[in-house]
Amino acid sequence: MKELLTFAQLIAAVVKRLATSGVYRPWPAEEVAHQTRAEAEQLVCEVMDWCRLTLLQHLTQEVPAQRAAVVEQAVERRLKGEPLAYILGHTHFYGRVFQARPGCLIPRPDTETLVEATLSFARSDACRRGVAEPLRVVEIGPGSGCIAVTLALECPQASVTAVDIANEAVALTRENAKRLGAKVEVICADGLQWLCDQADAGQSFDIVVSNPPYIPKRELHQLDRDVRDFEPHIALDGGLDGLDFYRAFAELPTGVFGAQERCGGFFFEVGSGQAQDVAELFRANPSWGGFAVSTRCDLRGIERVVEVVRTGRR
């Protein structure tokens, strides 16, 4: 890429390099073509500080040599498997731009299903009936803060707290909340223990939402390289069968949801094929006998969310 290129030629060269690398080896050819073009454009736009429309308007113009060198550095990072979101420093979630960096799990479109399920409940008659004070919502394990921040912005009448044990996640959640203007209390603690301590102190919540680690330990080495080698395993490893954190949630005291007259519900993201096993953990526990357990599918038809909601309130 040392010779002077137009932006169109630069993008074509980046697409070719990405497509012929091992980054997308398992992908269907048509998806590779679409993804590599999109990534090439995003890398160039990031380096030039342009939107895509501006890029399209400059396709026939020559790329400044210094900028081409920066694009080359970014491409080399991608060819080594580094996630695009880490290279760009940001990603999109629920129509907003969230900062992303190593040490925190990258937000994914599948998680928008979890947000939709939680918002649907928060806006329902169940959560409005007889509740004069703000809804109390807590996210356990926010990572980038994409869920907590989105809930706070989409449901401003709620009081939102995010609890994570990792300092990197706490810092990034605070940064994303501040940058996007979301009022979120962020706490560094073991989320499950913190919920128990809150219940013991008489503090309760209306909604508990979480996208916990759910990859079975034996499958971690099978993950795509950009996930396996770059994203934090603490946010991926769900134990031998991937269900360790859901078992812990199912053992929480019902006191986390407070008085019967208030609404109350867990909302969890789960891995493909895990929904019924997670649902059964709650159905089999007599403590949750007063709660209805259901699942919700994502846009691909995969059961992606498990909801455990106090009965008679939906």
C-alpha positions as CSV (number, residue, x, y, z in Angstrom):
1,M,0.0,0.0,0.0
2,K,3.0,2.3,-0.2
3,E,2.2,3.6,-3.7
4,L,-0.4,6.3,-4.0
5,L,-3.9,4.8,-4.2
6,T,-7.4,6.2,-4.5
7,F,-9.7,5.5,-1.7
8,A,-11.6,3.0,-4.0
9,Q,-8.3,1.2,-4.7
10,L,-7.4,1.2,-1.0
11,I,-10.7,-0.3,0.0
12,A,-10.5,-3.0,-2.7
13,A,-7.0,-3.9,-1.5
14,V,-8.1,-4.1,2.2
15,V,-11.1,-6.2,1.2
16,K,-8.9,-8.7,-0.7
17,R,-6.4,-9.0,2.2
18,L,-9.2,-9.6,4.7
19,A,-11.0,-12.1,2.4
20,T,-8.0,-14.2,1.7
21,S,-6.9,-14.3,5.4
22,G,-8.0,-16.9,7.8
23,V,-10.2,-14.4,9.8
24,Y,-13.4,-15.5,8.0
25,R,-12.5,-19.1,7.0
26,P,-15.7,-20.7,8.3
27,W,-18.0,-18.0,6.8
28,P,-20.1,-18.5,3.6
29,A,-18.6,-16.6,0.6
30,E,-21.4,-14.1,0.3
31,E,-21.2,-13.2,3.9
32,V,-17.4,-12.8,3.7
33,A,-17.8,-10.4,0.7
34,H,-20.3,-8.2,2.6
35,Q,-18.4,-8.3,5.9
36,T,-15.0,-7.5,4.5
37,R,-16.3,-4.6,2.5
38,A,-18.1,-3.2,5.6
39,E,-15.0,-3.6,7.7
40,A,-12.7,-2.0,5.1
41,E,-15.0,1.0,4.9
42,Q,-15.2,1.3,8.7
43,L,-11.4,1.2,9.1
44,V,-10.9,3.9,6.4
45,C,-13.6,6.1,7.9
46,E,-12.1,5.8,11.3
47,V,-8.7,6.8,10.1
48,M,-10.1,9.7,8.1
49,D,-12.6,10.7,10.7
50,W,-15.4,10.5,8.1
51,C,-18.8,9.1,7.8
52,R,-19.6,6.6,5.1
53,L,-21.2,9.2,2.9
54,T,-18.1,11.3,3.0
55,L,-16.0,8.3,2.0
56,L,-18.2,7.5,-0.9
57,Q,-17.8,11.1,-2.1
58,H,-14.0,10.8,-2.0
59,L,-13.6,7.4,-3.7
60,T,-11.7,8.8,-6.7
61,Q,-9.4,10.9,-4.7
62,E,-5.8,9.9,-3.6
63,V,-5.2,8.7,-0.1
64,P,-2.6,10.7,1.8
65,A,0.4,8.4,2.3
66,Q,0.4,9.0,6.1
67,R,-3.2,8.0,6.4
68,A,-2.7,4.9,4.2
69,A,0.1,3.9,6.6
70,V,-2.4,4.1,9.6
71,V,-4.9,2.1,7.7
72,E,-2.2,-0.5,7.1
73,Q,-1.5,-0.7,10.8
74,A,-5.2,-1.3,11.5
75,V,-5.5,-3.9,8.9
76,E,-2.5,-5.8,10.3
77,R,-4.2,-5.8,13.7
78,R,-7.4,-7.2,12.1
79,L,-5.4,-9.9,10.2
80,K,-4.1,-11.1,13.6
81,G,-7.6,-11.7,14.7
82,E,-8.1,-8.6,16.9
83,P,-11.8,-7.7,17.0
84,L,-12.9,-4.7,14.8
85,A,-14.5,-3.0,17.8
86,Y,-11.2,-3.0,19.7
87,I,-9.4,-1.5,16.7
88,L,-12.0,1.2,16.1
89,G,-12.5,1.8,19.9
90,H,-16.3,1.6,19.6
91,T,-19.2,-0.4,18.4
92,H,-23.0,0.1,17.8
93,F,-25.7,-1.2,20.1
94,Y,-29.4,-0.3,20.1
95,G,-28.8,2.7,17.8
96,R,-26.1,4.2,19.9
97,V,-22.3,4.2,19.8
98,F,-20.6,2.6,22.8
99,Q,-16.9,2.7,23.5
100,A,-15.2,-0.7,23.4
101,R,-11.7,-1.8,24.5
102,P,-9.8,-4.9,25.6
103,G,-10.8,-6.2,29.0
104,C,-14.6,-5.8,28.4
105,L,-16.9,-8.0,26.3
106,I,-18.0,-6.4,23.0
107,P,-21.7,-5.7,22.8
108,R,-23.5,-7.9,20.2
109,P,-26.8,-7.6,18.3
110,D,-28.2,-10.7,20.0
111,T,-28.2,-8.8,23.3
112,E,-30.7,-6.3,22.0
113,T,-33.3,-9.1,22.4
114,L,-32.6,-9.0,26.1
115,V,-33.0,-5.2,26.2
116,E,-36.3,-5.5,24.3
117,A,-37.6,-8.1,26.8
118,T,-36.6,-6.0,29.8
119,L,-38.1,-2.8,28.3
120,S,-41.4,-4.6,27.5
121,F,-41.7,-5.6,31.1
122,A,-40.6,-2.2,32.5
123,R,-43.2,-0.4,30.4
124,S,-46.0,-2.9,31.1
125,D,-49.0,-2.4,33.4
126,A,-47.4,-4.8,35.8
127,C,-44.7,-2.4,36.6
128,R,-46.9,0.7,36.7
129,R,-49.6,-0.7,38.9
130,G,-49.4,0.6,42.5
131,V,-45.8,1.7,42.2
132,A,-45.4,5.4,43.1
133,E,-41.6,5.4,43.3
134,P,-39.2,4.8,40.3
135,L,-38.6,1.3,39.1
136,R,-35.5,-0.2,40.6
137,V,-33.4,-1.9,38.0
138,V,-30.0,-3.6,38.5
139,E,-27.7,-5.2,35.9
140,I,-25.3,-7.8,37.0
141,G,-22.1,-7.9,34.9
142,P,-22.5,-4.9,32.7
143,G,-19.2,-5.1,30.8
144,S,-19.3,-2.1,28.5
145,G,-22.5,-1.0,30.2
146,C,-24.6,-1.3,27.0
147,I,-27.6,-2.9,28.7
148,A,-27.7,-0.6,31.8
149,V,-27.1,2.5,29.8
150,T,-29.7,1.6,27.2
151,L,-32.3,0.8,29.9
152,A,-31.6,4.1,31.6
153,L,-32.0,6.1,28.4
154,E,-35.0,4.2,27.1
155,C,-36.8,4.1,30.5
156,P,-35.9,7.3,32.2
157,Q,-38.4,6.8,35.0
158,A,-36.3,3.9,36.2
159,S,-33.4,4.0,38.8
160,V,-30.7,1.9,37.2
161,T,-27.7,0.3,39.0
162,A,-24.9,-1.7,37.3
163,V,-22.6,-4.0,39.3
164,D,-19.5,-5.7,38.0
165,I,-16.5,-7.4,39.7
166,A,-14.0,-6.3,37.0
167,N,-12.4,-2.8,37.4
168,E,-12.2,-2.5,33.6
169,A,-15.9,-3.1,33.2
170,V,-16.8,-0.6,35.9
171,A,-14.6,2.1,34.4
172,L,-16.0,1.5,30.8
173,T,-19.6,1.4,32.0
174,R,-19.1,4.8,33.8
175,E,-17.5,6.3,30.7
176,N,-20.3,5.1,28.4
177,A,-22.9,6.3,30.8
178,K,-21.3,9.7,31.1
179,R,-20.7,10.1,27.4
180,L,-24.3,9.1,26.5
181,G,-25.9,11.1,29.3
182,A,-27.4,8.1,31.1
183,K,-27.9,8.2,34.9
184,V,-26.5,4.9,36.0
185,E,-25.1,4.1,39.4
186,V,-22.0,1.8,38.8
187,I,-20.6,-0.3,41.6
188,C,-17.5,-2.5,41.8
189,A,-18.5,-5.7,43.6
190,D,-19.4,-9.4,43.2
191,G,-22.9,-8.9,41.7
192,L,-24.5,-12.0,43.2
193,Q,-23.1,-11.4,46.7
194,W,-24.1,-7.8,46.4
195,L,-27.7,-8.8,45.6
196,C,-27.7,-11.0,48.7
197,D,-26.3,-8.3,50.9
198,Q,-28.9,-5.8,49.6
199,A,-31.7,-8.3,50.3
200,D,-30.3,-8.9,53.8
201,A,-30.3,-5.1,54.4
202,G,-34.0,-4.8,53.2
203,Q,-33.1,-3.3,49.8
204,S,-34.8,-4.8,46.8
205,F,-35.2,-4.4,43.1
206,D,-38.1,-4.7,40.6
207,I,-35.9,-6.0,37.7
208,V,-32.6,-7.9,37.7
209,V,-31.1,-8.2,34.2
210,S,-27.9,-10.1,33.2
211,N,-26.0,-11.4,30.3
212,P,-23.7,-13.7,32.4
213,P,-20.8,-15.9,31.1
214,Y,-22.4,-18.9,29.5
215,I,-19.8,-20.6,27.3
216,P,-19.1,-24.2,28.6
217,K,-15.4,-24.4,29.6
218,R,-14.7,-27.2,27.2
219,E,-15.9,-25.1,24.3
220,L,-13.8,-22.0,25.0
221,H,-11.0,-23.2,22.7
222,Q,-13.5,-23.7,19.9
223,L,-14.6,-20.0,19.8
224,D,-13.7,-17.8,16.9
225,R,-10.1,-16.5,17.2
226,D,-11.2,-12.9,17.7
227,V,-13.3,-13.9,20.7
228,R,-11.1,-16.7,22.1
229,D,-7.8,-14.8,22.0
230,F,-8.9,-11.2,22.7
231,E,-12.1,-11.0,24.7
232,P,-11.9,-11.6,28.5
233,H,-12.5,-15.2,29.5
234,I,-14.0,-14.0,32.8
235,A,-17.0,-12.7,30.7
236,L,-17.2,-16.0,28.7
237,D,-16.5,-19.0,31.0
238,G,-19.8,-20.3,32.4
239,G,-18.3,-23.4,34.0
240,L,-18.3,-27.0,32.9
241,D,-21.8,-26.8,31.2
242,G,-22.1,-23.1,30.9
243,L,-24.8,-22.8,33.6
244,D,-22.9,-22.0,36.7
245,F,-24.1,-18.4,36.9
246,Y,-27.8,-19.3,36.3
247,R,-27.6,-21.8,39.1
248,A,-26.3,-19.1,41.4
249,F,-29.1,-16.7,40.3
250,A,-31.7,-19.5,40.9
251,E,-30.4,-19.8,44.5
252,L,-30.8,-16.1,45.3
253,P,-33.4,-15.3,47.9
254,T,-36.8,-14.0,46.6
255,G,-36.2,-11.0,48.9
256,V,-34.2,-9.4,46.0
257,F,-37.6,-8.4,44.6
258,G,-39.1,-7.0,47.7
259,A,-42.8,-6.8,48.6
260,Q,-45.5,-8.8,46.7
261,E,-47.3,-5.7,45.6
262,R,-44.3,-4.6,43.5
263,C,-43.5,-6.2,40.1
264,G,-40.4,-8.4,40.0
265,G,-38.5,-10.3,37.4
266,F,-35.2,-11.7,36.2
267,F,-34.2,-11.3,32.6
268,F,-31.3,-13.3,31.3
269,E,-29.5,-13.8,28.0
270,V,-28.6,-17.4,27.4
271,G,-26.5,-19.3,24.8
272,S,-28.0,-21.3,21.9
273,G,-29.7,-24.4,23.2
274,Q,-29.5,-23.4,26.9
275,A,-32.9,-21.7,27.4
276,Q,-34.9,-24.7,28.6
277,D,-32.1,-25.9,30.9
278,V,-32.0,-22.4,32.5
279,A,-35.8,-22.2,32.7
280,E,-35.9,-25.5,34.5
281,L,-33.5,-24.3,37.2
282,F,-36.1,-21.9,38.3
283,R,-39.1,-24.1,37.7
284,A,-37.6,-26.8,39.8
285,N,-36.8,-24.4,42.7
286,P,-39.9,-24.1,45.1
287,S,-38.7,-20.6,46.1
288,W,-39.7,-19.3,42.6
289,G,-43.2,-21.0,42.7
290,G,-44.8,-17.5,42.6
291,F,-43.0,-16.7,39.4
292,A,-43.8,-17.6,35.8
293,V,-40.9,-18.7,33.6
294,S,-40.8,-18.2,29.8
295,T,-38.4,-17.7,27.0
296,R,-38.1,-15.3,24.1
297,C,-36.5,-15.8,20.7
298,D,-34.1,-13.5,18.9
299,L,-34.5,-12.5,15.2
300,R,-32.9,-15.8,14.1
301,G,-35.5,-17.8,16.0
302,I,-33.1,-18.9,18.7
303,E,-34.3,-18.9,22.3
304,R,-32.1,-16.1,23.6
305,V,-33.8,-14.8,26.7
306,V,-35.2,-16.4,29.8
307,E,-37.7,-14.4,31.8
308,V,-38.7,-15.2,35.4
309,V,-41.5,-12.9,36.4
310,R,-43.8,-12.6,39.4
311,T,-47.1,-14.0,38.5
312,G,-50.4,-12.0,38.2
313,R,-48.5,-8.9,37.0
314,R,-48.2,-9.2,33.2
